[in-house]
Amino acid sequence: MLALSPLWISLKVALPATIFTFVLGICAARTVVKLKHGQAVIDGLFTLPLVLPPTVVGFFLLLAFGKNSLVGQFFSQFGFSFIFSWQGAVIASTVVSFPLMYRTVRGAFEQINPEYLYAARTLGMTERKIFRKIMLPLAWPGILAGTILSFTRALGEFGATIMIAGNIPGKTQTMSVAVYTAVQAGDRESAFLWVMIIVCFSFVMMLAMNFWTSFQVRLIQQKGAAK
């Protein structure tokens, strides 16, 4: 019988990672869009985890959160370590999925008609209110798409996760790590089952995103026809 702990661990990791990515991605996108200088450099740094091999990302995370790092030494005073823990897997999934959220949201912000923002400033709205009342609602389809992409990426993360969190059954063994373990053990049946679960999760999320996008397009077209 297939143990379901990798499924629960994957969800336990992917959900908080998506929340962190959601907040950080929106903040980062807003910051980069507002920059007048150094935008290319900052954008390159934020996008770097997307193009680097996951194991390289995991290596940098080991340097940043390992027992010999400043962060690791600080938390070790409280008897806690990110290494070989599900919290470490959350960090890995957040870092790897962050560029997807950031790039998608940034694209959504850049597609907003700047005349709306100029008009709001002319009316005396603060930048914070403009962001909350105008930018977020207009960019919401892109934000939702980025959130779904980030969740599916976090759900299937492997390379960085196994570097920092390891492969501990019932503790840090996610579905993607379970696939690797099953293949290494020659258990192709279990590997196939976990692969199908991951594929089904990802496909359903992609379907939801496509349906939502199509709905938004139809809604915009109907509003345009009504005018």
Solvent accessible surface area in square Angstrom, and as a share of the most:
residue,aa,sasa,rsa
1,M,242,1.08
2,L,44,0.22
3,A,70,0.54
4,L,81,0.40
5,S,40,0.26
6,P,5,0.03
7,L,22,0.11
8,W,146,0.51
9,I,12,0.06
10,S,2,0.01
11,L,39,0.19
12,K,97,0.41
13,V,3,0.02
14,A,0,0.00
15,L,97,0.48
16,P,35,0.22
17,A,0,0.00
18,T,13,0.07
19,I,110,0.56
20,F,106,0.44
21,T,0,0.00
22,F,63,0.26
23,V,79,0.46
24,L,93,0.46
25,G,0,0.00
26,I,16,0.08
27,C,71,0.42
28,A,11,0.09
29,A,0,0.00
30,R,57,0.21
31,T,74,0.43
32,V,0,0.00
33,V,44,0.25
34,K,111,0.47
35,L,61,0.30
36,K,180,0.76
37,H,161,0.72
38,G,41,0.39
39,Q,57,0.25
40,A,86,0.67
41,V,100,0.57
42,I,56,0.28
43,D,21,0.11
44,G,37,0.35
45,L,107,0.53
46,F,60,0.25
47,T,24,0.14
48,L,76,0.38
49,P,26,0.16
50,L,80,0.40
51,V,107,0.62
52,L,49,0.24
53,P,71,0.45
54,P,50,0.32
55,T,69,0.40
56,V,53,0.30
57,V,7,0.04
58,G,0,0.00
59,F,103,0.43
60,F,111,0.46
61,L,12,0.06
62,L,52,0.26
63,L,106,0.53
64,A,46,0.36
65,F,45,0.19
66,G,10,0.10
67,K,141,0.60
68,N,143,0.73
69,S,17,0.11
70,L,156,0.77
71,V,58,0.33
72,G,7,0.06
73,Q,88,0.39
74,F,106,0.44
75,F,67,0.28
76,S,59,0.38
77,Q,142,0.63
78,F,142,0.59
79,G,75,0.72
80,F,63,0.26
81,S,38,0.24
82,F,26,0.11
83,I,25,0.13
84,F,107,0.45
85,S,10,0.07
86,W,72,0.25
87,Q,54,0.24
88,G,0,0.00
89,A,0,0.00
90,V,9,0.05
91,I,30,0.15
92,A,0,0.00
93,S,1,0.01
94,T,14,0.08
95,V,45,0.26
96,V,6,0.03
97,S,0,0.00
98,F,26,0.11
99,P,0,0.00
100,L,42,0.21
101,M,0,0.00
102,Y,0,0.00
103,R,105,0.38
104,T,38,0.22
105,V,0,0.00
106,R,34,0.12
107,G,26,0.25
108,A,15,0.12
109,F,7,0.03
110,E,95,0.42
111,Q,155,0.69
112,I,15,0.08
113,N,62,0.32
114,P,69,0.44
115,E,117,0.52
116,Y,116,0.44
117,L,26,0.13
118,Y,132,0.50
119,A,52,0.40
120,A,4,0.03
121,R,103,0.38
122,T,117,0.68
123,L,148,0.74
124,G,61,0.59
125,M,50,0.22
126,T,87,0.50
127,E,72,0.32
128,R,186,0.68
129,K,87,0.37
130,I,1,0.01
131,F,28,0.12
132,R,129,0.47
133,K,109,0.46
134,I,32,0.16
135,M,18,0.08
136,L,47,0.24
137,P,75,0.47
138,L,87,0.43
139,A,2,0.01
140,W,106,0.37
141,P,47,0.30
142,G,15,0.15
143,I,1,0.00
144,L,43,0.21
145,A,18,0.14
146,G,0,0.00
147,T,29,0.17
148,I,14,0.07
149,L,50,0.25
150,S,0,0.00
151,F,20,0.08
152,T,20,0.11
153,R,71,0.26
154,A,5,0.04
155,L,2,0.01
156,G,27,0.26
157,E,4,0.02
158,F,65,0.27
159,G,6,0.06
160,A,0,0.00
161,T,1,0.01
162,I,44,0.22
163,M,65,0.29
164,I,0,0.00
165,A,0,0.00
166,G,7,0.06
167,N,55,0.28
168,I,61,0.31
169,P,99,0.62
170,G,54,0.52
171,K,99,0.42
172,T,0,0.00
173,Q,20,0.09
174,T,6,0.04
175,M,0,0.00
176,S,14,0.09
177,V,0,0.00
178,A,6,0.05
179,V,28,0.16
180,Y,98,0.37
181,T,47,0.27
182,A,10,0.08
183,V,86,0.50
184,Q,127,0.56
185,A,81,0.63
186,G,58,0.56
187,D,61,0.32
188,R,202,0.74
189,E,132,0.59
190,S,25,0.16
191,A,8,0.06
192,F,127,0.53
193,L,75,0.37
194,W,7,0.03
195,V,59,0.34
196,M,78,0.35
197,I,44,0.23
198,I,32,0.16
199,V,76,0.44
200,C,70,0.42
201,F,64,0.27
202,S,32,0.20
203,F,123,0.51
204,V,89,0.51
205,M,46,0.21
206,M,53,0.24
207,L,67,0.33
208,A,48,0.37
209,M,29,0.13
210,N,81,0.42
211,F,139,0.58
212,W,79,0.28
213,T,66,0.39
214,S,48,0.31
215,F,93,0.39
216,Q,32,0.14
217,V,71,0.41
218,R,126,0.46
219,L,63,0.31
220,I,116,0.59
221,Q,117,0.52
222,Q,113,0.50
223,K,120,0.51
224,G,49,0.47
225,A,90,0.69
226,A,90,0.70
227,K,209,0.89
